[in-house]
Amino acid sequence: YVSFALFLYFFLFYFFFRKTARGRPSFTKNDYLLMPGRTYVKDPIVHVTVDSEPCYLFVEVINELAAIEADPKIVDQMKAKGWENLSGNIYYYNSPVDARDEAKNIPVFETFKVVGPLENGTTYNNKTIKVTAYAIQKDGFKTAAEAWEQKPTTWPQ
């Protein structure tokens, strides 16, 4: 059922992950502290390579900053970019992606901003946003929900 699987890991404080030309992850360290009221530009993007079969795209977003996030919230940005909530932390792209003729780059969100000042006991320390992308070949499924229901129990790395 799976023509390919893309994994996109976005570690807010330590690493920014991108696929290299060979499909191997490369990491760049982010050395900064989060400041209240500052907007941070990030660009987790799901890359679907050329010659890929039409597929449904999914992302799992684990946002440890949600409780201290200012507007526009990541979930609202995702909705504006075509991502719909399937259940819990799982979102699907609102239309199948066809990259048979050209590669497709589907952005997940662009920025985040933390509120301030924080309530007593609330900190920014070690908070992360993790985005994991999945693709399931469209053939044989009528909807993204149906495809996700039949997803494999393990994904190729």
C-alpha positions as CSV (number, residue, x, y, z in Angstrom):
1,Y,0.0,0.0,0.0
2,V,2.9,2.3,0.5
3,S,4.7,3.6,-2.5
4,F,7.0,5.6,-0.3
5,A,7.1,7.1,3.2
6,L,8.6,10.5,4.1
7,F,9.8,11.2,7.6
8,L,10.3,14.8,8.5
9,Y,11.6,15.4,12.0
10,F,11.6,18.9,13.3
11,F,13.3,19.4,16.6
12,L,12.5,23.0,17.7
13,F,15.5,23.6,19.8
14,Y,18.2,21.4,18.5
15,F,17.8,20.2,15.0
16,F,16.2,21.1,11.7
17,F,15.8,18.1,9.4
18,R,15.7,18.2,5.6
19,K,16.0,15.4,3.1
20,T,19.2,15.7,1.1
21,A,19.4,14.8,-2.6
22,R,20.2,11.2,-1.6
23,G,17.2,11.0,0.8
24,R,19.4,11.0,3.9
25,P,18.7,13.3,6.8
26,S,20.9,16.2,7.4
27,F,20.8,18.3,10.6
28,T,21.6,21.9,11.3
29,K,21.8,22.9,15.0
30,N,19.6,25.9,16.1
31,D,21.4,27.8,18.8
32,Y,18.9,30.2,20.4
33,L,16.6,30.6,23.4
34,L,12.9,31.3,23.0
35,M,11.9,34.8,23.9
36,P,8.4,35.8,24.9
37,G,6.5,37.6,22.1
38,R,9.1,36.8,19.4
39,T,8.0,35.2,16.1
40,Y,10.2,32.3,14.9
41,V,10.2,31.4,11.3
42,K,10.3,27.6,10.6
43,D,9.4,25.7,7.4
44,P,8.6,22.1,7.9
45,I,7.8,21.0,4.4
46,V,6.7,17.6,3.1
47,H,8.7,16.9,-0.1
48,V,7.2,14.4,-2.6
49,T,9.7,13.4,-5.2
50,V,9.0,13.4,-8.9
51,D,7.8,10.0,-10.3
52,S,5.9,9.3,-7.1
53,E,2.5,7.7,-7.4
54,P,-0.5,9.8,-6.4
55,C,-0.8,9.6,-2.6
56,Y,-2.5,10.8,0.5
57,L,-0.2,12.8,2.8
58,F,-0.4,12.7,6.6
59,V,1.5,14.5,9.3
60,E,1.7,13.8,13.0
61,V,2.4,17.0,14.9
62,I,3.4,16.8,18.6
63,N,3.5,20.4,19.7
64,E,4.8,20.8,23.3
65,L,4.5,24.6,22.9
66,A,0.7,24.5,22.3
67,A,-0.1,25.7,25.8
68,I,2.2,28.7,25.5
69,E,1.8,29.5,21.9
70,A,0.5,32.9,20.7
71,D,-1.6,33.6,17.6
72,P,-1.4,32.6,14.9
73,K,-1.3,29.1,16.3
74,I,0.4,26.3,14.4
75,V,-2.9,24.3,14.1
76,D,-4.6,27.4,12.5
77,Q,-1.7,27.9,10.1
78,M,-1.9,24.2,9.1
79,K,-5.7,24.5,8.4
80,A,-5.0,27.5,6.2
81,K,-2.4,25.5,4.3
82,G,-4.9,22.6,3.6
83,W,-4.2,20.2,6.5
84,E,-7.3,18.8,8.2
85,N,-7.4,17.0,11.6
86,L,-8.0,13.2,11.2
87,S,-7.7,12.4,14.9
88,G,-5.6,13.4,17.8
89,N,-2.2,14.6,16.5
90,I,-2.8,13.2,13.0
91,Y,-3.6,15.5,10.1
92,Y,-4.1,14.8,6.4
93,Y,-3.6,17.0,3.4
94,N,-7.0,18.0,1.9
95,S,-6.4,16.6,-1.5
96,P,-4.3,13.7,-2.9
97,V,-0.9,14.7,-4.2
98,D,0.2,13.7,-7.7
99,A,3.9,14.0,-8.3
100,R,4.2,11.8,-11.3
101,D,5.4,14.7,-13.5
102,E,6.9,17.1,-11.0
103,A,8.0,17.1,-7.4
104,K,5.6,18.7,-4.9
105,N,6.5,20.6,-1.8
106,I,3.7,20.9,0.8
107,P,4.3,23.3,3.6
108,V,3.0,22.3,7.1
109,F,3.3,25.7,8.9
110,E,5.6,28.7,8.7
111,T,6.0,30.4,12.1
112,F,5.3,30.1,15.8
113,K,5.3,32.7,18.6
114,V,5.4,32.1,22.3
115,V,3.4,34.2,24.8
116,G,4.8,36.0,27.7
117,P,5.1,36.5,30.6
118,L,4.6,32.9,31.6
119,E,2.5,31.8,34.6
120,N,4.5,30.6,37.6
121,G,5.9,27.2,37.0
122,T,5.5,27.3,33.2
123,T,8.8,27.2,31.3
124,Y,10.1,27.1,27.7
125,N,12.8,24.6,28.7
126,N,13.2,21.6,26.4
127,K,9.9,22.2,24.6
128,T,9.8,20.8,21.1
129,I,7.6,20.5,18.0
130,K,8.0,17.2,16.2
131,V,6.5,16.8,12.8
132,T,6.5,13.3,11.2
133,A,5.2,13.0,7.6
134,Y,3.7,9.9,6.0
135,A,2.5,9.1,2.5
136,I,0.2,6.3,1.5
137,Q,-0.4,5.5,-2.2
138,K,-3.9,6.7,-3.3
139,D,-4.7,3.6,-5.5
140,G,-7.2,1.4,-3.7
141,F,-8.5,4.0,-1.3
142,K,-11.4,6.4,-1.7
143,T,-10.5,8.7,1.1
144,A,-7.5,9.7,3.2
145,A,-9.3,8.4,6.3
146,E,-9.7,5.0,4.6
147,A,-6.0,4.9,3.7
148,W,-4.9,5.9,7.2
149,E,-7.1,3.1,8.6
150,Q,-5.1,0.6,6.5
151,K,-1.7,2.1,7.2
152,P,1.2,-0.3,7.9
153,T,2.1,-1.1,11.5
154,T,5.7,-0.1,10.8
155,W,7.1,2.4,8.3
156,P,10.3,2.0,6.2
157,Q,13.1,4.2,7.4
